[in-house]
Amino acid sequence: MIRFAILIAVTASCLLLMKQAASFGLSKVLGRLSVATNSLAAANQAVALTPGDPEAHQARAILLGRIGRTDESLREMELAVSLRPQDDYLWLEVGNLRDGNGDQDSALDAFDKAVSFAPHYGHTHWQRGNLLLRLRRYEDAFADLRLAASRNPDFLPNLIDLAWGLSRGDVTATDRLVGFDDEKTRLALARFYARHGKGSAVLEQLRKVGAVPEAARVDLIRSLIQSRAYLEAFELWRNATPGAAPVFSIQNSDFEQDLSYDHVGFGWQVLQHDQVRVALDVNNRHTGSRSLRITFEGYDNPDVVLSQLIVVRPQHTYKLSAWAKTKDLVTGGLPVVAMVDAMDGARLGRSSSFEAEATNEWTNITFEFKAPPASSAVYLRLERQACSFSPCPIFGHVWLDSFDLQELPTQ
């Protein structure tokens, strides 16, 4: 009889545990489903099944918040954290909801609790630091924000951005607020300053860094050019480019150096197209040991075939000289050499069109142009004259050699 009673009790306990497990599992499914489908009814069912489960209350709080019932959402989230009082993520949720309701003192208290339960992680310090920043407790805020970035490097770009905004674009103040002096931070600051056109600040950061990785250098040069800090971009490019000519000069002007087809910076930029073949030619040259040969095989696009970015002095006048040769050139849009402003693309000067006879000897190309007042760089380009019809293919060969740029005396 006793054995039978024990068996009944064990069976009943097993059935109860199975029912509880089934309810718990169904509650979990309903909670996740409610958030994914915006179903408050599913969240309510999850809470009814497991009223002691903080995740069910958290799901309900999220849904209430989405439909604007913020006070109820906060009460539900506070209930969730009371059921799991050492959960830093739940305390952060409570803090965010209190902050959204305008109760910043209580929000700060919630963030303090989150930090106390996860003091060695970045996310709790980051949330508290942002609230302290809005409370204008700047010293405490950046202490938290720096600690967050030291724990999680993903926060570093945001830390720099906040420091930049608070300092209103002051480089010295931004450096001080960021507060780190390691190479990774220096590179991150250099990238940020490059995007904002602070070329001298970029170079200053890089002087404090050892070897700059090539990928980082290329990215910095590209960003400086995009933000129009041309002189600093050139200095950074020249320091890593063997055989580079001085500033205010044409690079590889006689094509004695090899071409790079993935080049970023101030060397020749060459169009890659299946109907345009570009090569260095040792058999036809004006000076030195080779020239540049461009062979057109029906190319009908007006895109620039060859270009180079050159640093210039604003409002100074320059004279461009080059030598060109053509063979069997047939087209309605003959090539020309032109200079355009790097700032706005305005044409500053251009050569006469190339000869289109069967065979030509080397011909000198020369013209003058003046850099605009706000311009510190120009593009030297080989482009085509506009055609009167479309498509407008071009066939034949063009050779270029012996480029030279001279700054003329100021009158």
DRENBATOR-647500 format. One record per residue (C-alpha): x negated, y, z negated; residue in three letters. Coordinates in pm, 1 decimal, decimal comma. Each point is the difference from the previous one (the first is absolute). Layout:
X Y Z ALA .
...
END
This chain:
0,0 0,0 0,0 MET .
-281,8 235,8 -93,1 ILE .
-182,8 -84,4 323,6 ARG .
314,8 74,4 197,6 PHE .
38,1 338,6 -168,3 ALA .
-362,5 84,5 72,9 ILE .
48,5 -100,3 363,6 LEU .
304,9 224,1 28,6 ILE .
-189,5 290,9 -157,2 ALA .
-299,2 -43,5 231,2 VAL .
228,6 -28,9 302,4 THR .
187,4 314,4 -99,2 ALA .
-324,9 187,3 -49,8 SER .
-125,7 -110,3 340,1 CYS .
324,7 106,7 164,9 LEU .
-18,4 338,1 -175,5 LEU .
-361,4 47,8 106,8 LEU .
89,1 -96,4 356,2 MET .
285,7 250,3 -0,9 LYS .
-226,0 272,1 -137,9 GLN .
-269,5 -78,9 255,8 ALA .
255,1 8,8 280,3 ALA .
135,3 333,3 -124,1 SER .
-350,5 141,5 -33,1 PHE .
-95,0 -113,7 349,8 GLY .
321,1 134,7 152,1 LEU .
-52,7 330,3 -183,7 SER .
-347,0 34,0 148,6 LYS .
133,7 -62,6 348,5 VAL .
284,4 247,3 -46,2 LEU .
-236,1 265,4 -141,0 GLY .
-237,4 -19,2 297,3 ARG .
291,4 -16,6 244,9 LEU .
165,6 304,8 -152,2 SER .
-308,4 218,3 50,2 VAL .
-56,4 -128,9 353,6 ALA .
363,7 50,5 108,0 THR .
96,8 301,3 -216,7 ASN .
270,1 -207,5 -168,4 SER .
92,7 135,0 -343,5 LEU .
252,1 -284,0 -37,0 ALA .
-280,2 -257,7 27,6 ALA .
-203,1 191,2 -260,1 ALA .
299,7 3,0 -235,0 ASN .
36,4 -376,5 40,7 GLN .
-368,7 -48,5 -79,8 ALA .
38,4 199,6 -323,1 VAL .
315,6 -195,0 -93,7 ALA .
-180,9 -331,0 48,1 LEU .
-311,8 97,9 -197,8 THR .
62,5 308,1 -215,6 PRO .
-332,3 -55,7 -175,0 GLY .
-208,3 3,3 319,7 ASP .
-182,3 333,1 53,9 PRO .
-34,7 -62,2 373,3 GLU .
377,6 -16,1 42,7 ALA .
39,2 335,8 -173,1 HIS .
-286,4 141,6 203,7 GLN .
172,4 -102,1 323,5 ALA .
324,4 158,4 -118,5 ARG .
-185,7 318,2 -94,5 ALA .
-153,7 22,1 346,1 ILE .
340,6 -37,1 167,3 LEU .
162,3 258,5 -225,8 LEU .
-279,8 241,7 79,7 GLY .
46,8 -48,7 372,9 ARG .
363,9 107,2 -17,9 ILE .
-75,0 305,7 -213,9 GLY .
120,9 -130,6 -337,2 ARG .
-323,1 111,5 -159,9 THR .
109,5 7,8 -364,6 ASP .
126,5 -358,5 19,5 GLU .
-314,3 -101,1 187,8 SER .
-217,1 139,6 -278,1 LEU .
200,8 -174,7 -273,8 ARG .
-25,4 -328,4 187,5 GLU .
-378,0 38,1 46,8 MET .
-43,1 87,5 -367,1 GLU .
193,7 -316,3 -85,9 LEU .
-232,6 -197,2 226,0 ALA .
-312,5 134,0 -170,8 VAL .
151,7 -67,3 -346,0 SER .
20,5 -365,8 101,9 LEU .
-364,6 1,8 116,2 ARG .
-162,7 283,6 -194,4 PRO .
-359,0 -72,7 106,0 GLN .
69,0 19,9 375,8 ASP .
-194,7 301,7 128,8 ASP .
183,5 -0,8 334,1 TYR .
338,2 26,8 -172,2 LEU .
-126,7 288,9 -211,0 TRP .
-113,0 173,2 319,2 LEU .
347,4 -48,6 146,6 GLU .
154,9 149,2 -313,4 VAL .
-242,9 292,3 17,7 GLY .
81,0 70,2 363,7 ASN .
374,0 -5,1 -68,2 LEU .
-34,8 229,9 -300,5 ARG .
-216,2 232,9 205,4 ASP .
258,8 -1,9 277,9 GLY .
263,9 101,6 -254,3 ASN .
-212,5 296,0 -106,8 GLY .
-106,6 -145,4 -335,0 ASP .
-375,4 27,6 41,6 GLN .
-86,3 -32,6 -369,2 ASP .
176,5 -337,5 -22,3 SER .
-151,6 -98,3 334,7 ALA .
-347,1 72,1 -136,0 LEU .
78,2 -215,8 -303,4 ASP .
92,5 -288,0 232,5 ALA .
-318,2 46,2 202,3 PHE .
-203,2 3,8 -322,6 ASP .
149,1 -338,4 -88,8 LYS .
-80,4 -132,6 349,2 ALA .
-362,6 110,6 -41,8 VAL .
-18,8 -156,7 -346,4 SER .
108,2 -336,8 138,5 PHE .
-224,9 18,0 310,4 ALA .
-289,4 230,4 -93,5 PRO .
-249,8 -156,9 239,2 HIS .
207,7 30,3 318,4 TYR .
21,2 294,9 233,6 GLY .
374,0 18,8 72,0 HIS .
107,0 101,3 -352,1 THR .
-258,1 278,0 -24,4 HIS .
91,3 120,0 349,7 TRP .
369,0 36,7 -83,9 GLN .
-69,6 179,4 -325,8 ARG .
-260,5 222,4 163,8 GLY .
247,1 116,6 264,3 ASN .
253,8 95,3 -266,0 LEU .
-265,8 183,7 -202,4 LEU .
-97,0 184,4 317,4 LEU .
355,6 123,2 46,4 ARG .
3,1 98,9 -367,2 LEU .
-309,4 211,0 79,6 ARG .
-213,2 -190,3 -248,2 ARG .
-273,9 -7,3 260,7 TYR .
-290,2 -123,4 -210,6 GLU .
198,6 -293,8 -139,7 ASP .
149,6 -67,7 341,2 ALA .
-330,5 -30,6 182,7 PHE .
-147,9 -207,6 -281,3 ALA .
279,2 -251,3 67,2 ASP .
-21,8 31,9 379,2 LEU .
-378,1 -51,4 0,8 ARG .
37,4 -302,6 -225,7 LEU .
263,5 -141,4 236,1 ALA .
-233,3 47,2 299,9 ALA .
-286,0 -163,0 -187,6 SER .
219,6 -303,9 -69,7 ARG .
151,6 -12,3 348,6 ASN .
-195,3 161,0 289,9 PRO .
320,5 17,6 205,6 ASP .
93,5 304,1 -209,8 PHE .
-316,6 192,1 96,9 LEU .
135,8 164,3 321,8 PRO .
309,2 115,9 -192,0 ASN .
-218,3 133,9 -281,0 LEU .
-198,9 205,8 249,5 ILE .
318,8 127,4 163,7 ASP .
145,7 107,6 -336,0 LEU .
-325,0 174,9 -95,5 ALA .
-6,2 177,8 337,4 TRP .
358,8 117,4 -36,9 GLY .
-43,6 120,2 -357,9 LEU .
-320,8 186,6 89,3 SER .
169,2 152,3 309,3 ARG .
-266,9 -129,2 232,3 GLY .
-301,6 99,5 -207,8 ASP .
-279,3 -250,9 61,7 VAL .
-190,3 65,2 -324,2 THR .
312,5 -31,5 -213,7 ALA .
105,4 -315,4 185,6 THR .
-337,4 -162,4 -68,3 ASP .
26,8 88,8 -366,9 ARG .
353,7 -133,1 -39,5 LEU .
-79,4 -326,8 177,8 VAL .
-291,6 -37,4 -235,5 GLY .
-177,2 -305,6 144,7 PHE .
-358,9 5,0 124,4 ASP .
-37,7 -338,9 168,8 ASP .
-63,2 -57,9 370,8 GLU .
344,5 -144,4 68,8 LYS .
165,4 314,4 -134,7 THR .
-242,4 224,2 190,5 ARG .
92,6 -174,7 324,3 LEU .
369,9 26,6 -81,6 ALA .
-40,0 371,8 -67,3 LEU .
-196,3 42,9 322,9 ALA .
278,6 -169,5 197,0 ARG .
260,9 221,3 -165,8 PHE .
-195,0 320,4 63,6 TYR .
-63,0 -104,1 360,6 ALA .
372,9 -33,0 63,1 ARG .
47,7 349,0 -143,0 HIS .
-275,2 160,1 207,2 GLY .
-237,8 64,5 -291,0 LYS .
-312,8 -88,1 192,7 GLY .
-257,8 143,0 -240,6 SER .
164,7 -187,1 -289,9 ALA .
-23,4 -324,0 198,5 VAL .
-373,7 43,9 53,0 LEU .
-48,5 90,8 -366,6 GLU .
170,3 -321,1 -110,4 GLN .
-205,2 -209,5 241,7 LEU .
-325,9 146,7 -131,5 ARG .
83,4 -167,8 -330,6 LYS .
63,3 -336,5 166,0 VAL .
-269,7 -245,2 98,8 GLY .
49,0 -174,1 332,9 ALA .
334,9 88,0 157,6 VAL .
158,1 -306,8 164,7 PRO .
23,6 38,7 376,4 GLU .
377,2 -50,9 6,3 ALA .
42,1 273,1 -262,8 ALA .
-228,3 235,9 193,8 ARG .
196,3 -49,7 321,8 VAL .
326,7 59,7 -184,7 ASP .
-138,7 319,0 -155,1 LEU .
-124,2 132,3 334,5 ILE .
337,1 -70,1 159,6 ARG .
187,2 171,3 -285,1 SER .
-227,4 304,9 7,1 LEU .
51,4 37,2 374,2 ILE .
376,9 -35,2 -37,9 GLN .
0,2 267,0 -271,6 SER .
-224,0 221,1 220,7 ARG .
-301,6 3,7 -232,3 ALA .
-220,2 -43,8 306,3 TYR .
-333,3 123,8 -132,8 LEU .
4,8 -232,2 -302,4 GLU .
121,9 -288,3 215,9 ALA .
-294,6 59,4 231,0 PHE .
-248,3 2,6 -288,4 GLU .
135,3 -328,6 -131,2 LEU .
-5,9 -150,7 349,8 TRP .
-349,4 126,5 82,1 ARG .
-151,2 -141,0 -322,2 ASN .
102,3 -349,6 109,5 ALA .
-73,3 35,2 374,1 THR .
-357,4 -63,4 118,2 PRO .
-109,6 235,4 275,4 GLY .
283,4 247,5 -56,5 ALA .
-52,6 344,2 150,1 ALA .
28,4 310,6 -221,8 PRO .
329,8 169,6 -71,9 VAL .
141,1 223,0 279,9 PHE .
-146,4 -240,7 258,4 SER .
128,6 -267,8 236,8 ILE .
-80,3 -346,7 -126,8 GLN .
-172,5 -246,5 233,3 ASN .
8,9 274,2 262,2 SER .
-205,2 -194,6 256,3 ASP .
145,1 -346,6 -76,1 PHE .
-337,1 -142,1 -100,0 GLU .
166,7 -160,6 -303,9 GLN .
250,0 -284,2 18,6 ASP .
372,6 67,7 -11,0 LEU .
226,8 -125,1 -277,6 SER .
356,3 -82,9 97,2 TYR .
137,4 0,3 -355,8 ASP .
-170,7 323,5 -93,4 HIS .
138,8 237,0 -261,7 VAL .
-162,2 339,3 -31,3 GLY .
-192,6 227,4 231,3 PHE .
-137,8 -224,3 273,2 GLY .
160,0 -77,5 335,0 TRP .
352,6 -139,0 -10,4 GLN .
58,6 -221,8 303,4 VAL .
339,8 -105,6 132,3 LEU .
40,4 -375,9 25,0 GLN .
226,6 -93,0 289,9 HIS .
5,5 -288,8 247,2 ASP .
-2,9 248,1 292,9 GLN .
-290,3 208,4 -133,4 VAL .
-347,8 -146,3 -37,2 ARG .
-260,5 199,2 -195,0 VAL .
-366,4 -102,6 -3,7 ALA .
-351,0 138,8 -38,5 LEU .
-176,1 7,7 338,9 ASP .
-379,9 -26,3 32,3 VAL .
5,6 36,8 380,5 ASN .
167,7 340,8 22,9 ASN .
-114,2 266,1 -242,9 ARG .
-70,5 368,3 -0,5 HIS .
-258,9 -6,4 -278,7 THR .
-131,5 -265,3 -233,4 GLY .
52,0 -366,9 59,7 SER .
377,4 -26,4 46,3 ARG .
331,9 176,3 46,2 SER .
364,4 -79,8 -67,7 LEU .
195,5 -158,0 286,0 ARG .
379,8 -0,7 1,5 ILE .
175,2 -215,7 260,1 THR .
368,5 60,4 67,5 PHE .
198,3 -288,9 146,0 GLU .
347,8 143,7 47,7 GLY .
34,6 163,9 -339,9 TYR .
308,1 225,4 5,1 ASP .
25,1 120,5 -359,9 ASN .
-76,9 361,3 -100,8 PRO .
-164,1 -108,4 -327,3 ASP .
-348,4 131,2 -74,3 VAL .
-266,6 -240,9 123,8 VAL .
-297,1 133,3 -197,6 LEU .
-22,7 241,5 -292,6 SER .
-221,2 121,0 -280,4 GLN .
76,9 207,9 -307,8 LEU .
-249,9 284,2 -49,6 ILE .
-38,7 237,8 -294,1 VAL .
-14,7 368,1 105,2 VAL .
-4,9 342,4 -165,3 ARG .
329,0 192,0 7,5 PRO .
11,5 291,6 243,9 GLN .
-335,6 -90,3 153,3 HIS .
-47,3 -39,1 374,6 THR .
-159,4 -311,3 149,7 TYR .
-121,8 -113,4 337,8 LYS .
47,9 -363,2 100,8 LEU .
-222,1 -155,0 264,7 SER .
7,5 -352,3 141,2 ALA .
-79,2 -190,2 317,0 TRP .
246,6 -210,6 195,0 ALA .
-3,6 -222,5 304,2 LYS .
283,5 -175,5 183,4 THR .
40,5 -269,9 262,2 LYS .
308,3 -102,0 199,5 ASP .
224,7 198,9 -232,8 LEU .
361,5 -7,3 121,7 VAL .
285,7 153,7 -199,3 THR .
255,7 277,6 -19,0 GLY .
-123,8 94,9 -346,2 GLY .
-376,7 50,3 1,6 LEU .
-204,4 -18,5 -323,3 PRO .
-113,6 311,9 -184,2 VAL .
-202,1 65,5 -314,1 VAL .
189,0 210,5 -254,5 ALA .
-34,7 142,0 -349,8 MET .
307,2 7,7 -224,1 VAL .
52,5 128,1 -351,8 ASP .
-2,0 -285,6 -252,1 ALA .
246,3 190,4 -217,2 MET .
290,1 39,5 242,3 ASP .
-109,5 -153,2 333,0 GLY .
-10,4 334,7 182,4 ALA .
-226,6 -5,2 305,1 ARG .
-297,9 232,2 -43,1 LEU .
-177,2 -56,6 330,9 GLY .
-47,7 -250,1 281,5 ARG .
-218,7 -80,0 297,1 SER .
100,8 1,9 362,0 SER .
130,8 -333,2 126,7 SER .
-250,8 -265,9 103,1 PHE .
-85,8 -46,0 366,0 GLU .
196,8 -269,6 182,0 ALA .
-233,9 -64,1 294,3 GLU .
-122,3 -347,7 95,0 ALA .
-336,4 43,2 -169,9 THR .
-123,5 291,5 -210,5 ASN .
-329,8 101,0 -147,3 GLU .
-30,7 117,3 -355,9 TRP .
189,2 326,5 -53,4 THR .
-31,9 238,2 -290,9 ASN .
313,6 69,2 -203,6 ILE .
2,1 313,4 -211,1 THR .
253,7 225,8 -170,5 PHE .
31,2 219,2 -307,7 GLU .
257,5 -3,4 -276,4 PHE .
61,7 177,1 -329,7 LYS .
101,6 -176,9 -321,3 ALA .
315,7 149,9 -153,5 PRO .
-18,2 184,8 -335,0 PRO .
139,9 -290,4 -201,5 ALA .
-174,2 -278,7 190,3 SER .
-307,4 -187,0 -122,7 SER .
5,8 -287,7 249,8 ALA .
81,2 -67,1 365,6 VAL .
48,3 -305,6 215,4 TYR .
-214,4 -45,3 310,6 LEU .
216,2 -208,4 234,8 ARG .
-5,9 -160,7 341,0 LEU .
358,5 30,5 116,7 GLU .
191,8 22,7 326,4 ARG .
171,9 283,4 175,8 GLN .
376,2 -19,2 13,7 ALA .
137,6 -185,3 300,8 CYS .
288,9 123,4 210,6 SER .
144,7 -351,7 19,5 PHE .
32,1 -312,0 -215,0 SER .
-146,2 -254,6 -24,6 PRO .
-337,9 160,6 69,9 CYS .
-271,9 -267,3 14,3 PRO .
-371,5 69,3 20,9 ILE .
-266,5 -213,1 168,8 PHE .
-376,8 38,4 19,7 GLY .
-303,8 73,0 -213,1 HIS .
-111,6 288,6 -221,8 VAL .
-342,0 37,3 -160,6 TRP .
-74,4 241,1 -287,6 LEU .
-333,1 100,0 -151,3 ASP .
-200,4 274,0 -173,5 SER .
264,5 176,0 -205,9 PHE .
-110,6 314,3 -180,8 ASP .
177,1 250,3 -225,5 LEU .
-152,4 342,5 -62,2 GLN .
126,4 264,6 -238,2 GLU .
-12,2 336,2 173,6 LEU .
-108,4 320,2 -176,7 PRO .
279,5 186,2 -172,0 THR .
75,7 324,9 175,3 GLN .
END
